[in-house]
Amino acid sequence: MVARARLISLALLAYLLTPVEGEAAGRADAAYGGFCIVAAIFRLRVFEGHRRDRCDVTRGLVCLPGGTLNLFAPRGS
């Protein structure tokens, strides 16, 4: 069920990014990737009972801000 929701959200993202210029679509895809990593770590803890370790927290703290930077950081011309 989780895999189906993931596939549907990824297909929806791809569909919505189709008319967008390539550079903006790449930034949105990078932000989506950062969010997916954090969501997977959360899902492991809540639904599968996996205890987070220091590396899991570090990955989340790096990926989510990294994805946000990719999406919103100013770019040179």
Protein Blocks (a to p, Z undefined) as FASTA:
>chain_A
ZZmmmmmmmmmmmmmmmmpcfklmmmmmmmmmmmmmmmmmmmmmmmnopacdfklmmmmm
mmmmmmmmmmmpccdZZ
